């Protein structure tokens, strides 16, 4: 089969969506499919708010160059992922020519251009963008979502009401057993030195803990705190290597996230996770890991104290490996190829 993939996030770009999309393309190619990826460079996302607004509005229509190239290639299927910068009308225009269209959800970009979902309410801003993008984006033949939470958030805003929807949890890396025992001082890790990823909370937690800890941060930052080490941007292998050396992953997000790839990466090396109970995180952990209310210092302190006990730590590491088995990449590839066969 010929499969055209359209996405704004693909390796060597970093991030969860790029990682999942890259893995998916490798799986499709390994199964014998011919895959071609369209992933344009997007420069305006880092510009000022008025310029971003202009481009978001211009982005509603089809991107003619991608549309024409995909149709000229004549694929059997069109797979789309995050479409900001690719033209939200691009896939609908191709679909109108008779091509079968499968859309993979990763986050909330369709109804929240910033990608940052705060709180549970449907805001007027989201209603405005939902109206525009429902009109522009159209209706795929099938929508695949890693979590039920994410698809329900889209349906709350009018998306995919009459579209076939399936839940296909994302794959984790292949499981790799790592002998583990909590260290002294305890070695903690967070991915993303931003307020949204909970970095400020993690620093406050570090200061409030009654025992010694070290924090390892994937992302840029200013050195100066002897208890904090910054590693800059790391690829997946770099993240996994760091995860093998630390004791726990903190996911103290202040925005609703779907299925954080970093949790699945932690699962693959049996790294215990403490995460904010927000968005699709509880569904992703599925009984593994420790959930805390976002910003609740006492709950996070109690969870870290719990992990300091050897028996508790071993239980949590074991549960993370069980989670990795439920997200086995070989099983994911088989499910993905079975889906294609059924289309």
Order of alpha helices (4+ residues) and beta strands (2+ residues): beta-alpha-beta-alpha-alpha-beta-alpha-beta-alpha-beta-alpha-beta-beta-alpha-beta-beta-alpha-beta-alpha-beta-alpha-beta-alpha-alpha-alpha
